[in-house]
Amino acid sequence: MAVSDLKEPPSEFKGEVNTEEIWQSVDLEMIARGFVPSQTKNPFLVDPSYEKWAPWIGEKTRIGNTVLNTEYEKVASAKVTSPDAQVLNVSEDRLVDELMKQKVGVVRKLCKACNVYSKGSRMDLILRIRSEMQNRHSYNKIFQKIWGASDETSLTLEFAPEKLVVQSPRKVRVMSDLKTASQWCMENSGDLLGSIQLPRILCMEDEEAAEALDRFFSAEFINDDLVEPLIFVFEFMQDMHKFLEHVVDNLNLRIFSRTQN
């Protein structure tokens, strides 16, 4: 069921729900599944709605049965009344995700317009833009360059605000983590016992790297072939443990690694 299919809560709904009643109804639905024939509608079916759902809070950790469900507030905050309001709601992640779909020439042009170093692969450019957008002033500047129609220096990219789709920029995150981890390897190579093979994807052309990431994220089950381009390979186990301690435990990066066979 799509979120857009949910009916809006009544205007008088203030977010207060009875968690005991709601979760008892869910229990009944689950129990009834074991008794109702597969072709028959479950008489205890709980239809998703904003006003008839509650967060799970244990009985011993709440004051009473009435709790707050704030999901309905997201519906109100997501409403927009004009194209201008839609543009204002475009987040950094959505901008980056759409930049991933642009040709390298378009991204390079954006870098130049925003005084961001414009040499390197498309992924390098996007990572620089993303880093630059951490600063709110820079974010506004980049945003204006993309959609500032009244500005002669603004860019016309191959997408429009009304066509934006909320997606997680997973490819950017993966490549950013791999490059950060690779930088750590290069900076600390002198302190390691043996050699390290960096992920092959870092040496691929943009299109080949994008295809490898597409296969990785679209697969129902992850196997060795899909992970292989993303793996750091260490000669010694001690080096790998040191690496994981720094980049995973301390930096919270998402990394694949193994030792040589």
RAUR-V215671 format. One record per helix or strand of 3 or more residues. SS is the DSSP state (alpha for helix, beta for strand). FROM is the first residue (numbers start at 1). LEN is the number of residues. If there is no record, write none. Layout:
SS;FROM;LEN + SS;FROM;LEN
This chain:
alpha;3;3 + beta;16;3 + alpha;19;14 + alpha;59;3 + beta;66;3 + alpha;71;8 + alpha;83;6 + alpha;92;8 + alpha;104;10 + alpha;122;11 + alpha;136;12 + alpha;161;3 + alpha;170;22 + alpha;200;4 + alpha;206;13 + alpha;224;7 + beta;231;4 + alpha;237;14 + beta;256;4
